[in-house]
Amino acid sequence: ADENLRLIRSSLPEAVEP
């Protein structure tokens, strides 16, 4: 079930820093 997490995280902005 790590594949789904990886896909979701890849789509989400993890590093949103200026």
N, C-alpha and C positions, 0 to 999 in steps of 0.2 A: 504493500500500500504506500510505498515510498515514491513510486513513480508519479502518482497523483499529486502528492505534496510537492515534489520537485517542479511539476508543471505549474501548479498554482503559484508557488513562490517565484518561479521564473517570470511569471506574468505580473506579479506584484512588485511595486517599487520598494525594494529592500533598503537601498542606500539613497535616501532622499535628503541629501545634505548639500548646502550651498558651497 
